[in-house]
Amino acid sequence: MDCRDRVRHWIIENGLIGRGDRITAAVSGGPDSMAMLSILHQLSAELGFSLSAAYLDHRIRKGTRREKRIVEIWCGRFGIPLVAGEADVPALARREKTGLEEAAREARYRFLDGFEKVALGHNSDDQVETVLHHIIRGTGLRGLAGMPVMRGRYIRPVLCCTGAELKAYCRAGGIAYAIDRSNSDTAFLRNRIRHRLLPAVRRDFNPAVDEALLRLAGNAREGLAALSDGIADLVPAGAADGSVTLDASLARGLSEHRLYLLIDTVLRDRLGVFRDIGRTHFNAVAGLIRAGRSGKRTTLPHGVRVTVEHGSVRFEPVSYTHLRAHETVLDLVCRLLLEK
């Protein structure tokens, strides 16, 4: 089965795309995303979806003009509408006191926030590195599961292919792509995992470690799905002010693992908080819920306050009621001035 057929099977098997969907391919100009763009273009008529593309210049390094031009040329050849943007990731990293990798990820999700359904070009090599990265940092079941095949509006249609397979697909089809030289910079932890740790493990411990880690991720996803069964039904839609209110008695009736998954679902799926939430934060919220004392509260990273009040547990963005997810106070002030 070639790469295109495997992606087609993967999309159908995982229910990633339905007829009438409007898919936006997040394209960087690299081989993975260019292969994904081409494959989705070929499958769009058969599977009945429309396709556009989005490109973001992170302003981290030189050479992005060539990458953007490659994306523009091939979108033109395929007849795919393209939306391009840019973000000053180094400035974002300084402002939010985070690393370039995390700031780039944050900028990408901000840029892609307005699209209906977004296809990301992660491949199975990325999944292997992600799982190992999570293990090194210390993780739970969700971290062992790696990147989800689908999360909300985001889908990963080429997660079933290796990087080598996607490059081969591009070469066979004459599709141009750019190589991001920063992927070789071992100052980044992920690159050290890719270029140092994984080759050493393959050489000295297990030549099939990639397959082993992918099996681990698959097993973890199955376990996570079993534990999560019915959890989403306990989470109501958010209120107009962005808050989410849970029934405290229902939450207290859950096992410890399912209670953590409930808290995690509220934070991730309703409030858009994906990082900086650790075990101590989960324990603090779980403790409030178990104690059930009205008026007790705790504040989590990214300005989320959790309050127990009269049989309910309220999660809400605090400090500024109009503060959007990941927006700093300075961002808020500037936005309000511009909106006047």
Secondary structure, 3 states (H helix, E strand, C coil): CCHHHHHHHHHHHHCCCCCCCEEEEECCCCHHHHHHHHHHHHHHHHHCCEEEEEEEECCCCCCHHHHHHHHHHHHHHHCCCEEEEECCHHHHHHHHCCCHHHHHHHHHHHHHCCCCEEECCCCHHHHHHHHHHHHHHCCCHHHHCCCCCEECCEECCCCCCCHHHHHHHHHHHCCCCCCCHHHHCCCCHHHHHHHHHHHHHHHHCCCCHHHHHHHHHHHHHHHHHHHHCCCHHHCCCCCCCCCEEEEHHHHHCCCHHHHHHHHHHHHHHHCCCCCCCCHHHHHHHHHHHHHCCCCCEEEECCCEEEEEECCEEEEEECCCCCCCCCCCHHHHHHHHHHHC
